[in-house]
Amino acid sequence: MKRTGELRIIKKYQNRRLYDTATSTYIILEDIKQMIIDGDKVKVMDAKTERDVTRTVLLQIILEEEANATPIFSDEFLLQIIRFYGKAFQPAISPFLEQGIDMLRQTQKRFYAQLRATNPKESMSSGMERWKEFWNMNGPDVQQNIFEYLTSSTSQFIQMQENVQEQLQTQTENILNMINMTFNTNKGKKS
């Protein structure tokens, strides 16, 4: 029996074929997507170079989902993400988004746990329907909570940045004053 959460090593060949080393079978992107949904960790290695190409494959899965299903990302969201590339703030984007997604995932996890506790015989599909109902009724409140958390985090980050900038400015002024004082003292001795 397969354990959930195990690391699945996938080899990607030049002809774009994917090989699951755990089952010794060729698979497709849909299979990798299902592994991830099932809770497995996936690592995709180029079969020839042994380079990690996991990001590329994950992005392919997302691209297919965005093109074929109901998209998660709005055009405006994607434009904003593109605008962050190459900017000083770029390294902060991933943790910022991960926190928001994790908060949503935790909310869903608690919802399902409560649903199982109150209705242990409820099927997964009816649980999903209840999640949709819950989200339709409470989605705006959950979104507002996430927004407030992220706004608070952003404010704290900006305040921290301002404090660092003030400290740097004070240190620079102190150094310049020391240099100026040394220069004036040496100038006075030469007279």
Backbone hydrogen bonds, N-H to C=O, Kabsch-Sander energy under -0.5 kcal/mol:
donor,donor_aa,acceptor,acceptor_aa,energy
6,E,3,R,-1.0
8,R,6,E,-0.6
8,R,41,K,-3.4
9,I,7,L,-0.6
10,I,8,R,-0.6
10,I,43,K,-3.0
11,K,19,Y,-2.8
12,K,45,M,-3.0
13,Y,11,K,-0.6
13,Y,17,R,-3.0
16,R,13,Y,-2.1
18,L,27,I,-0.9
19,Y,11,K,-2.7
20,D,25,T,-2.9
21,T,9,I,-2.3
21,T,19,Y,-0.7
24,S,20,D,-1.5
25,T,20,D,-1.2
27,I,18,L,-2.6
31,D,28,I,-1.0
32,I,28,I,-1.5
33,K,29,L,-2.6
34,Q,30,E,-2.1
35,M,31,D,-2.3
36,I,32,I,-2.2
37,I,33,K,-2.4
38,D,34,Q,-2.5
39,G,36,I,-1.4
40,D,35,M,-2.6
41,K,6,E,-2.1
43,K,8,R,-2.8
45,M,10,I,-3.2
45,M,43,K,-0.5
46,D,51,R,-3.0
47,A,12,K,-2.9
50,E,46,D,-2.2
53,V,44,V,-2.9
53,V,51,R,-0.5
54,T,44,V,-0.6
57,V,53,V,-1.9
58,L,54,T,-2.9
59,L,55,R,-2.7
60,Q,56,T,-1.8
61,I,57,V,-2.2
62,I,58,L,-2.4
63,L,59,L,-2.7
64,E,60,Q,-2.5
65,E,61,I,-2.4
66,E,62,I,-3.0
67,A,63,L,-2.1
68,N,64,E,-2.4
69,A,65,E,-2.4
78,L,74,S,-2.3
79,L,75,D,-2.5
80,Q,76,E,-2.3
81,I,77,F,-2.4
82,I,78,L,-2.4
83,R,79,L,-2.0
84,F,80,Q,-0.9
84,F,81,I,-1.1
85,Y,81,I,-0.7
85,Y,82,I,-1.0
87,K,84,F,-2.0
90,Q,87,K,-1.7
92,A,89,F,-1.7
93,I,89,F,-0.6
93,I,90,Q,-1.4
94,S,90,Q,-0.6
96,F,92,A,-1.7
97,L,93,I,-2.7
98,E,94,S,-2.9
99,Q,95,P,-2.2
100,G,96,F,-1.5
101,I,97,L,-2.6
102,D,98,E,-2.8
103,M,99,Q,-2.3
104,L,100,G,-1.9
105,R,101,I,-2.8
106,Q,102,D,-2.8
107,T,103,M,-2.0
108,Q,104,L,-2.3
109,K,105,R,-2.7
110,R,106,Q,-2.6
111,F,107,T,-2.2
112,Y,108,Q,-2.6
113,A,109,K,-2.3
114,Q,110,R,-2.5
115,L,111,F,-2.4
116,R,112,Y,-2.7
117,A,113,A,-2.0
118,T,114,Q,-2.0
119,N,115,L,-2.8
122,E,119,N,-2.0
127,G,123,S,-2.0
128,M,124,M,-2.3
129,E,125,S,-1.9
130,R,126,S,-2.3
131,W,127,G,-2.2
132,K,128,M,-2.3
133,E,129,E,-2.3
134,F,130,R,-3.2
135,W,131,W,-3.3
136,N,132,K,-2.7
137,M,133,E,-2.1
138,N,134,F,-3.5
139,G,135,W,-2.7
142,V,138,N,-2.5
143,Q,139,G,-3.2
144,Q,140,P,-2.2
145,N,141,D,-2.4
146,I,142,V,-2.6
147,F,143,Q,-2.9
148,E,144,Q,-2.9
149,Y,145,N,-2.3
150,L,146,I,-2.8
151,T,147,F,-2.7
152,S,148,E,-2.6
153,S,149,Y,-2.6
154,T,150,L,-2.5
155,S,151,T,-2.7
156,Q,152,S,-2.5
157,F,153,S,-2.4
158,I,154,T,-2.8
159,Q,155,S,-2.6
160,M,156,Q,-2.5
161,Q,157,F,-2.5
162,E,158,I,-2.5
163,N,159,Q,-2.4
164,V,160,M,-2.3
165,Q,161,Q,-2.4
166,E,162,E,-2.6
167,Q,163,N,-2.4
168,L,164,V,-2.6
169,Q,165,Q,-2.4
170,T,166,E,-2.6
171,Q,167,Q,-2.7
172,T,168,L,-2.6
173,E,169,Q,-2.5
174,N,170,T,-2.5
175,I,171,Q,-2.4
176,L,172,T,-2.7
177,N,173,E,-2.5
178,M,174,N,-2.3
179,I,175,I,-2.6
180,N,176,L,-2.8
181,M,177,N,-2.7
182,T,178,M,-2.5
183,F,179,I,-2.7
184,N,180,N,-2.6
185,T,181,M,-2.4
186,N,182,T,-2.5
187,K,183,F,-2.0
188,G,184,N,-2.0
189,K,185,T,-1.4
190,K,186,N,-1.1
191,S,187,K,-0.6
